[in-house]
Amino acid sequence: MMVTFPFSLFVLPWLEAKLLSVFAGVPIIHLIYKILEAKSLSLGNYTAVYPFMRGTTPTFAIVAA
């Protein structure tokens, strides 16, 4: 990836300004998700929390789309 990054700066078109806010928000949402995921796994029973966690994420993604 590091080899292709400088090449892509000159070949690919630049992102629009409204997309930059999306790309800035994705790591923040991901960080919040990971923190909540770790907290729920440390507090709850693994066999109950893990299936719930894996089942609700695709559901939220479909609803958000």
mmCIF file as gemmi writes it, N, C-alpha and C atoms, coordinates in Angstrom:
data_model
loop_
_atom_site.group_PDB
_atom_site.id
_atom_site.type_symbol
_atom_site.label_atom_id
_atom_site.label_alt_id
_atom_site.label_comp_id
_atom_site.label_asym_id
_atom_site.label_entity_id
_atom_site.label_seq_id
_atom_site.pdbx_PDB_ins_code
_atom_site.Cartn_x
_atom_site.Cartn_y
_atom_site.Cartn_z
_atom_site.occupancy
_atom_site.B_iso_or_equiv
_atom_site.pdbx_formal_charge
_atom_site.auth_seq_id
_atom_site.auth_asym_id
_atom_site.pdbx_PDB_model_num
ATOM 1 N N . MET Axp A 1 ? 0.818 -1.192 0 1 0 ? 1 A 1
ATOM 2 C CA . MET Axp A 1 ? 0 0 0 1 0 ? 1 A 1
ATOM 3 C C . MET Axp A 1 ? 0.87 1.267 0 1 0 ? 1 A 1
ATOM 4 N N . MET Axp A 2 ? 1.926 1.242 0.746 1 0 ? 2 A 1
ATOM 5 C CA . MET Axp A 2 ? 2.772 2.434 0.82 1 0 ? 2 A 1
ATOM 6 C C . MET Axp A 2 ? 3.437 2.732 -0.523 1 0 ? 2 A 1
ATOM 7 N N . VAL Axp A 3 ? 3.621 1.732 -1.341 1 0 ? 3 A 1
ATOM 8 C CA . VAL Axp A 3 ? 4.242 1.942 -2.643 1 0 ? 3 A 1
ATOM 9 C C . VAL Axp A 3 ? 3.254 2.603 -3.602 1 0 ? 3 A 1
ATOM 10 N N . THR Axp A 4 ? 1.995 2.218 -3.524 1 0 ? 4 A 1
ATOM 11 C CA . THR Axp A 4 ? 1.004 2.744 -4.454 1 0 ? 4 A 1
ATOM 12 C C . THR Axp A 4 ? 0.441 4.097 -4.031 1 0 ? 4 A 1
ATOM 13 N N . PHE Axp A 5 ? 0.601 4.487 -2.774 1 0 ? 5 A 1
ATOM 14 C CA . PHE Axp A 5 ? 0.026 5.745 -2.301 1 0 ? 5 A 1
ATOM 15 C C . PHE Axp A 5 ? 0.575 6.961 -3.05 1 0 ? 5 A 1
ATOM 16 N N . PRO Axp A 6 ? 1.886 7.131 -3.192 1 0 ? 6 A 1
ATOM 17 C CA . PRO Axp A 6 ? 2.374 8.296 -3.956 1 0 ? 6 A 1
ATOM 18 C C . PRO Axp A 6 ? 1.915 8.284 -5.402 1 0 ? 6 A 1
ATOM 19 N N . PHE Axp A 7 ? 1.837 7.109 -5.989 1 0 ? 7 A 1
ATOM 20 C CA . PHE Axp A 7 ? 1.362 6.992 -7.362 1 0 ? 7 A 1
ATOM 21 C C . PHE Axp A 7 ? -0.096 7.42 -7.476 1 0 ? 7 A 1
ATOM 22 N N . SER Axp A 8 ? -0.916 7.028 -6.494 1 0 ? 8 A 1
ATOM 23 C CA . SER Axp A 8 ? -2.342 7.364 -6.541 1 0 ? 8 A 1
ATOM 24 C C . SER Axp A 8 ? -2.594 8.86 -6.354 1 0 ? 8 A 1
ATOM 25 N N . LEU Axp A 9 ? -1.676 9.569 -5.726 1 0 ? 9 A 1
ATOM 26 C CA . LEU Axp A 9 ? -1.847 11.014 -5.562 1 0 ? 9 A 1
ATOM 27 C C . LEU Axp A 9 ? -1.864 11.743 -6.9 1 0 ? 9 A 1
ATOM 28 N N . PHE Axp A 10 ? -1.157 11.202 -7.864 1 0 ? 10 A 1
ATOM 29 C CA . PHE Axp A 10 ? -1.063 11.852 -9.163 1 0 ? 10 A 1
ATOM 30 C C . PHE Axp A 10 ? -2.01 11.281 -10.203 1 0 ? 10 A 1
ATOM 31 N N . VAL Axp A 11 ? -2.491 10.074 -9.99 1 0 ? 11 A 1
ATOM 32 C CA . VAL Axp A 11 ? -3.32 9.413 -10.993 1 0 ? 11 A 1
ATOM 33 C C . VAL Axp A 11 ? -4.809 9.565 -10.69 1 0 ? 11 A 1
ATOM 34 N N . LEU Axp A 12 ? -5.189 9.404 -9.435 1 0 ? 12 A 1
ATOM 35 C CA . LEU Axp A 12 ? -6.597 9.45 -9.06 1 0 ? 12 A 1
ATOM 36 C C . LEU Axp A 12 ? -7.057 10.891 -8.843 1 0 ? 12 A 1
ATOM 37 N N . PRO Axp A 13 ? -8.332 11.168 -9.086 1 0 ? 13 A 1
ATOM 38 C CA . PRO Axp A 13 ? -8.833 12.525 -8.824 1 0 ? 13 A 1
ATOM 39 C C . PRO Axp A 13 ? -8.916 12.792 -7.315 1 0 ? 13 A 1
ATOM 40 N N . TRP Axp A 14 ? -8.825 14.065 -6.951 1 0 ? 14 A 1
ATOM 41 C CA . TRP Axp A 14 ? -8.913 14.447 -5.542 1 0 ? 14 A 1
ATOM 42 C C . TRP Axp A 14 ? -10.343 14.271 -5.053 1 0 ? 14 A 1
ATOM 43 N N . LEU Axp A 15 ? -10.473 14.054 -3.749 1 0 ? 15 A 1
ATOM 44 C CA . LEU Axp A 15 ? -11.789 13.868 -3.146 1 0 ? 15 A 1
ATOM 45 C C . LEU Axp A 15 ? -12.52 15.206 -3.035 1 0 ? 15 A 1
ATOM 46 N N . GLU Axp A 16 ? -13.832 15.118 -3.092 1 0 ? 16 A 1
ATOM 47 C CA . GLU Axp A 16 ? -14.633 16.32 -2.894 1 0 ? 16 A 1
ATOM 48 C C . GLU Axp A 16 ? -14.646 16.668 -1.41 1 0 ? 16 A 1
ATOM 49 N N . ALA Axp A 17 ? -14.939 17.917 -1.106 1 0 ? 17 A 1
ATOM 50 C CA . ALA Axp A 17 ? -14.898 18.381 0.279 1 0 ? 17 A 1
ATOM 51 C C . ALA Axp A 17 ? -15.908 17.65 1.164 1 0 ? 17 A 1
ATOM 52 N N . LYS Axp A 18 ? -17.079 17.324 0.622 1 0 ? 18 A 1
ATOM 53 C CA . LYS Axp A 18 ? -18.08 16.652 1.453 1 0 ? 18 A 1
ATOM 54 C C . LYS Axp A 18 ? -17.668 15.222 1.789 1 0 ? 18 A 1
ATOM 55 N N . LEU Axp A 19 ? -16.832 14.607 0.963 1 0 ? 19 A 1
ATOM 56 C CA . LEU Axp A 19 ? -16.358 13.267 1.266 1 0 ? 19 A 1
ATOM 57 C C . LEU Axp A 19 ? -15.28 13.275 2.342 1 0 ? 19 A 1
ATOM 58 N N . LEU Axp A 20 ? -14.564 14.357 2.463 1 0 ? 20 A 1
ATOM 59 C CA . LEU Axp A 20 ? -13.533 14.439 3.498 1 0 ? 20 A 1
ATOM 60 C C . LEU Axp A 20 ? -14.14 14.354 4.888 1 0 ? 20 A 1
ATOM 61 N N . SER Axp A 21 ? -15.326 14.925 5.081 1 0 ? 21 A 1
ATOM 62 C CA . SER Axp A 21 ? -15.973 14.829 6.389 1 0 ? 21 A 1
ATOM 63 C C . SER Axp A 21 ? -16.398 13.396 6.678 1 0 ? 21 A 1
ATOM 64 N N . VAL Axp A 22 ? -16.797 12.668 5.654 1 0 ? 22 A 1
ATOM 65 C CA . VAL Axp A 22 ? -17.156 11.261 5.846 1 0 ? 22 A 1
ATOM 66 C C . VAL Axp A 22 ? -15.916 10.459 6.222 1 0 ? 22 A 1
ATOM 67 N N . PHE Axp A 23 ? -14.825 10.67 5.502 1 0 ? 23 A 1
ATOM 68 C CA . PHE Axp A 23 ? -13.6 9.945 5.801 1 0 ? 23 A 1
ATOM 69 C C . PHE Axp A 23 ? -13.03 10.326 7.166 1 0 ? 23 A 1
ATOM 70 N N . ALA Axp A 24 ? -13.293 11.518 7.633 1 0 ? 24 A 1
ATOM 71 C CA . ALA Axp A 24 ? -12.852 11.91 8.97 1 0 ? 24 A 1
ATOM 72 C C . ALA Axp A 24 ? -13.739 11.292 10.049 1 0 ? 24 A 1
ATOM 73 N N . GLY Axp A 25 ? -15.017 11.073 9.745 1 0 ? 25 A 1
ATOM 74 C CA . GLY Axp A 25 ? -15.942 10.527 10.734 1 0 ? 25 A 1
ATOM 75 C C . GLY Axp A 25 ? -15.861 9.024 10.899 1 0 ? 25 A 1
ATOM 76 N N . VAL Axp A 26 ? -15.433 8.319 9.88 1 0 ? 26 A 1
ATOM 77 C CA . VAL Axp A 26 ? -15.39 6.855 9.942 1 0 ? 26 A 1
ATOM 78 C C . VAL Axp A 26 ? -14.447 6.348 11.039 1 0 ? 26 A 1
ATOM 79 N N . PRO Axp A 27 ? -13.227 6.859 11.18 1 0 ? 27 A 1
ATOM 80 C CA . PRO Axp A 27 ? -12.376 6.36 12.269 1 0 ? 27 A 1
ATOM 81 C C . PRO Axp A 27 ? -12.946 6.662 13.653 1 0 ? 27 A 1
ATOM 82 N N . ILE Axp A 28 ? -13.638 7.771 13.785 1 0 ? 28 A 1
ATOM 83 C CA . ILE Axp A 28 ? -14.243 8.116 15.081 1 0 ? 28 A 1
ATOM 84 C C . ILE Axp A 28 ? -15.348 7.13 15.424 1 0 ? 28 A 1
ATOM 85 N N . ILE Axp A 29 ? -16.21 6.832 14.462 1 0 ? 29 A 1
ATOM 86 C CA . ILE Axp A 29 ? -17.276 5.854 14.682 1 0 ? 29 A 1
ATOM 87 C C . ILE Axp A 29 ? -16.681 4.481 14.978 1 0 ? 29 A 1
ATOM 88 N N . HIS Axp A 30 ? -15.637 4.108 14.268 1 0 ? 30 A 1
ATOM 89 C CA . HIS Axp A 30 ? -14.994 2.82 14.475 1 0 ? 30 A 1
ATOM 90 C C . HIS Axp A 30 ? -14.373 2.739 15.874 1 0 ? 30 A 1
ATOM 91 N N . LEU Axp A 31 ? -13.75 3.808 16.319 1 0 ? 31 A 1
ATOM 92 C CA . LEU Axp A 31 ? -13.151 3.832 17.652 1 0 ? 31 A 1
ATOM 93 C C . LEU Axp A 31 ? -14.218 3.689 18.735 1 0 ? 31 A 1
ATOM 94 N N . ILE Axp A 32 ? -15.316 4.402 18.589 1 0 ? 32 A 1
ATOM 95 C CA . ILE Axp A 32 ? -16.414 4.289 19.559 1 0 ? 32 A 1
ATOM 96 C C . ILE Axp A 32 ? -16.954 2.864 19.577 1 0 ? 32 A 1
ATOM 97 N N . TYR Axp A 33 ? -17.121 2.253 18.401 1 0 ? 33 A 1
ATOM 98 C CA . TYR Axp A 33 ? -17.607 0.877 18.314 1 0 ? 33 A 1
ATOM 99 C C . TYR Axp A 33 ? -16.664 -0.083 19.026 1 0 ? 33 A 1
ATOM 100 N N . LYS Axp A 34 ? -15.37 0.06 18.802 1 0 ? 34 A 1
ATOM 101 C CA . LYS Axp A 34 ? -14.404 -0.849 19.42 1 0 ? 34 A 1
ATOM 102 C C . LYS Axp A 34 ? -14.364 -0.687 20.939 1 0 ? 34 A 1
ATOM 103 N N . ILE Axp A 35 ? -14.484 0.538 21.423 1 0 ? 35 A 1
ATOM 104 C CA . ILE Axp A 35 ? -14.503 0.766 22.874 1 0 ? 35 A 1
ATOM 105 C C . ILE Axp A 35 ? -15.733 0.125 23.492 1 0 ? 35 A 1
ATOM 106 N N . LEU Axp A 36 ? -16.891 0.332 22.866 1 0 ? 36 A 1
ATOM 107 C CA . LEU Axp A 36 ? -18.114 -0.277 23.386 1 0 ? 36 A 1
ATOM 108 C C . LEU Axp A 36 ? -18.08 -1.799 23.275 1 0 ? 36 A 1
ATOM 109 N N . GLU Axp A 37 ? -17.475 -2.308 22.223 1 0 ? 37 A 1
ATOM 110 C CA . GLU Axp A 37 ? -17.339 -3.748 22.046 1 0 ? 37 A 1
ATOM 111 C C . GLU Axp A 37 ? -16.478 -4.352 23.161 1 0 ? 37 A 1
ATOM 112 N N . ALA Axp A 38 ? -15.353 -3.74 23.453 1 0 ? 38 A 1
ATOM 113 C CA . ALA Axp A 38 ? -14.472 -4.239 24.505 1 0 ? 38 A 1
ATOM 114 C C . ALA Axp A 38 ? -15.138 -4.157 25.87 1 0 ? 38 A 1
ATOM 115 N N . LYS Axp A 39 ? -15.868 -3.064 26.105 1 0 ? 39 A 1
ATOM 116 C CA . LYS Axp A 39 ? -16.55 -2.902 27.395 1 0 ? 39 A 1
ATOM 117 C C . LYS Axp A 39 ? -17.644 -3.948 27.571 1 0 ? 39 A 1
ATOM 118 N N . SER Axp A 40 ? -18.41 -4.21 26.517 1 0 ? 40 A 1
ATOM 119 C CA . SER Axp A 40 ? -19.475 -5.195 26.629 1 0 ? 40 A 1
ATOM 120 C C . SER Axp A 40 ? -18.917 -6.602 26.809 1 0 ? 40 A 1
ATOM 121 N N . LEU Axp A 41 ? -17.803 -6.918 26.157 1 0 ? 41 A 1
ATOM 122 C CA . LEU Axp A 41 ? -17.206 -8.24 26.335 1 0 ? 41 A 1
ATOM 123 C C . LEU Axp A 41 ? -16.605 -8.412 27.721 1 0 ? 41 A 1
ATOM 124 N N . SER Axp A 42 ? -16.12 -7.328 28.311 1 0 ? 42 A 1
ATOM 125 C CA . SER Axp A 42 ? -15.543 -7.446 29.658 1 0 ? 42 A 1
ATOM 126 C C . SER Axp A 42 ? -16.618 -7.503 30.736 1 0 ? 42 A 1
ATOM 127 N N . LEU Axp A 43 ? -17.782 -6.924 30.467 1 0 ? 43 A 1
ATOM 128 C CA . LEU Axp A 43 ? -18.834 -6.91 31.478 1 0 ? 43 A 1
ATOM 129 C C . LEU Axp A 43 ? -19.818 -8.07 31.354 1 0 ? 43 A 1
ATOM 130 N N . GLY Axp A 44 ? -20.067 -8.529 30.141 1 0 ? 44 A 1
ATOM 131 C CA . GLY Axp A 44 ? -21.097 -9.535 29.926 1 0 ? 44 A 1
ATOM 132 C C . GLY Axp A 44 ? -20.542 -10.926 29.715 1 0 ? 44 A 1
ATOM 133 N N . ASN Axp A 45 ? -21.453 -11.886 29.66 1 0 ? 45 A 1
ATOM 134 C CA . ASN Axp A 45 ? -21.109 -13.257 29.37 1 0 ? 45 A 1
ATOM 135 C C . ASN Axp A 45 ? -20.757 -13.361 27.89 1 0 ? 45 A 1
ATOM 136 N N . TYR Axp A 46 ? -19.611 -13.928 27.576 1 0 ? 46 A 1
ATOM 137 C CA . TYR Axp A 46 ? -19.116 -13.965 26.19 1 0 ? 46 A 1
ATOM 138 C C . TYR Axp A 46 ? -20.087 -14.681 25.265 1 0 ? 46 A 1
ATOM 139 N N . THR Axp A 47 ? -20.68 -15.776 25.731 1 0 ? 47 A 1
ATOM 140 C CA . THR Axp A 47 ? -21.575 -16.55 24.866 1 0 ? 47 A 1
ATOM 141 C C . THR Axp A 47 ? -22.878 -15.824 24.59 1 0 ? 47 A 1
ATOM 142 N N . ALA Axp A 48 ? -23.212 -14.84 25.392 1 0 ? 48 A 1
ATOM 143 C CA . ALA Axp A 48 ? -24.424 -14.057 25.153 1 0 ? 48 A 1
ATOM 144 C C . ALA Axp A 48 ? -24.115 -12.759 24.405 1 0 ? 48 A 1
ATOM 145 N N . VAL Axp A 49 ? -23.002 -12.142 24.716 1 0 ? 49 A 1
ATOM 146 C CA . VAL Axp A 49 ? -22.669 -10.838 24.138 1 0 ? 49 A 1
ATOM 147 C C . VAL Axp A 49 ? -22.171 -10.97 22.705 1 0 ? 49 A 1
ATOM 148 N N . TYR Axp A 50 ? -21.327 -11.941 22.429 1 0 ? 50 A 1
ATOM 149 C CA . TYR Axp A 50 ? -20.713 -12.055 21.105 1 0 ? 50 A 1
ATOM 150 C C . TYR Axp A 50 ? -21.738 -12.264 19.984 1 0 ? 50 A 1
ATOM 151 N N . PRO Axp A 51 ? -22.68 -13.208 20.115 1 0 ? 51 A 1
ATOM 152 C CA . PRO Axp A 51 ? -23.667 -13.35 19.025 1 0 ? 51 A 1
ATOM 153 C C . PRO Axp A 51 ? -24.542 -12.113 18.848 1 0 ? 51 A 1
ATOM 154 N N . PHE Axp A 52 ? -24.898 -11.473 19.94 1 0 ? 52 A 1
ATOM 155 C CA . PHE Axp A 52 ? -25.699 -10.246 19.854 1 0 ? 52 A 1
ATOM 156 C C . PHE Axp A 52 ? -24.921 -9.151 19.14 1 0 ? 52 A 1
ATOM 157 N N . MET Axp A 53 ? -23.65 -9.039 19.486 1 0 ? 53 A 1
ATOM 158 C CA . MET Axp A 53 ? -22.796 -8.008 18.896 1 0 ? 53 A 1
ATOM 159 C C . MET Axp A 53 ? -22.627 -8.243 17.391 1 0 ? 53 A 1
ATOM 160 N N . ARG Axp A 54 ? -22.41 -9.465 16.986 1 0 ? 54 A 1
ATOM 161 C CA . ARG Axp A 54 ? -22.211 -9.779 15.579 1 0 ? 54 A 1
ATOM 162 C C . ARG Axp A 54 ? -23.508 -9.722 14.786 1 0 ? 54 A 1
ATOM 163 N N . GLY Axp A 55 ? -24.64 -9.897 15.433 1 0 ? 55 A 1
ATOM 164 C CA . GLY Axp A 55 ? -25.911 -9.869 14.729 1 0 ? 55 A 1
ATOM 165 C C . GLY Axp A 55 ? -26.466 -8.474 14.538 1 0 ? 55 A 1
ATOM 166 N N . THR Axp A 56 ? -26.184 -7.578 15.478 1 0 ? 56 A 1
ATOM 167 C CA . THR Axp A 56 ? -26.747 -6.235 15.387 1 0 ? 56 A 1
ATOM 168 C C . THR Axp A 56 ? -25.955 -5.322 14.458 1 0 ? 56 A 1
ATOM 169 N N . THR Axp A 57 ? -24.671 -5.566 14.288 1 0 ? 57 A 1
ATOM 170 C CA . THR Axp A 57 ? -23.872 -4.688 13.431 1 0 ? 57 A 1
ATOM 171 C C . THR Axp A 57 ? -24.351 -4.685 11.983 1 0 ? 57 A 1
ATOM 172 N N . PRO Axp A 58 ? -24.585 -5.839 11.351 1 0 ? 58 A 1
ATOM 173 C CA . PRO Axp A 58 ? -25.116 -5.791 9.986 1 0 ? 58 A 1
ATOM 174 C C . PRO Axp A 58 ? -26.503 -5.17 9.911 1 0 ? 58 A 1
ATOM 175 N N . THR Axp A 59 ? -27.301 -5.382 10.96 1 0 ? 59 A 1
ATOM 176 C CA . THR Axp A 59 ? -28.641 -4.793 10.988 1 0 ? 59 A 1
ATOM 177 C C . THR Axp A 59 ? -28.569 -3.276 11.016 1 0 ? 59 A 1
ATOM 178 N N . PHE Axp A 60 ? -27.693 -2.732 11.859 1 0 ? 60 A 1
ATOM 179 C CA . PHE Axp A 60 ? -27.522 -1.284 11.925 1 0 ? 60 A 1
ATOM 180 C C . PHE Axp A 60 ? -26.991 -0.722 10.598 1 0 ? 60 A 1
ATOM 181 N N . ALA Axp A 61 ? -26.106 -1.472 9.956 1 0 ? 61 A 1
ATOM 182 C CA . ALA Axp A 61 ? -25.559 -1.011 8.673 1 0 ? 61 A 1
ATOM 183 C C . ALA Axp A 61 ? -26.637 -0.958 7.604 1 0 ? 61 A 1
ATOM 184 N N . ILE Axp A 62 ? -27.518 -1.945 7.591 1 0 ? 62 A 1
ATOM 185 C CA . ILE Axp A 62 ? -28.591 -1.953 6.607 1 0 ? 62 A 1
ATOM 186 C C . ILE Axp A 62 ? -29.577 -0.81 6.874 1 0 ? 62 A 1
ATOM 187 N N . VAL Axp A 63 ? -29.911 -0.593 8.136 1 0 ? 63 A 1
ATOM 188 C CA . VAL Axp A 63 ? -30.845 0.477 8.478 1 0 ? 63 A 1
ATOM 189 C C . VAL Axp A 63 ? -30.244 1.852 8.165 1 0 ? 63 A 1
ATOM 190 N N . ALA Axp A 64 ? -28.956 2.008 8.456 1 0 ? 64 A 1
ATOM 191 C CA . ALA Axp A 64 ? -28.294 3.292 8.209 1 0 ? 64 A 1
ATOM 192 C C . ALA Axp A 64 ? -28.149 3.587 6.712 1 0 ? 64 A 1
ATOM 193 N N . ALA Axp A 65 ? -28.045 2.54 5.908 1 0 ? 65 A 1
ATOM 194 C CA . ALA Axp A 65 ? -27.883 2.746 4.48 1 0 ? 65 A 1
ATOM 195 C C . ALA Axp A 65 ? -29.191 3.203 3.885 1 0 ? 65 A 1
